[in-house]
Amino acid sequence: MTDGNTHSVDKRAAAALNLLQRWAADIVTARELPEARWTLDDNARLHGLADGDEDTAIWADYLGIDLTRTGTSALAGHRDYTPDGPHGPVIPVILTST
């Protein structure tokens, strides 16, 4: 199954899980990142939810995501990742504060 991206949702989901594993390894070896809850939706998009503005800003800095204030006063932003290189699947990453 595909959804407008040239790669199947299954391939993008696998790449998204690999991306999470890379972040986890980075956190263990070099970074002090706050807790965030990550989910993978049916279209292989990663959704991150961090507690409060400060934790969300730390994650945004690490991930290279620009944040904006939403109508509900939450911080939110997104970025498309290609963890397998420019010809690999595109993984949309959405970060939001609580």
RAURDA-V891171 format. One record per backbone hydrogen bond with DSSP energy under -1.0 kcal/mol. CO is the residue of the C=O (numbers start at 1). NH is the residue of the N-H. Records with the same first field share a line. If there is no record, write none. Layout:
BEGIN
CO = NH ; NH
END
This chain:
BEGIN
1 = 9
8 = 12
9 = 13
10 = 14
11 = 15
12 = 16
13 = 17
14 = 18
15 = 19
16 = 20
17 = 21
18 = 22
19 = 23
20 = 24
21 = 25
22 = 26
23 = 27
24 = 28
25 = 29
26 = 30 ; 31
37 = 49
39 = 47
41 = 44
45 = 41
46 = 94
47 = 39
48 = 96
49 = 37
50 = 98
52 = 56
53 = 57
54 = 58
55 = 59
56 = 60
57 = 61
58 = 62
59 = 63
60 = 64 ; 65
68 = 76
70 = 73
74 = 70
75 = 97
76 = 68
77 = 95
79 = 93
81 = 91
82 = 85
85 = 88
91 = 81
92 = 46
93 = 79
94 = 48
95 = 77
96 = 50
END
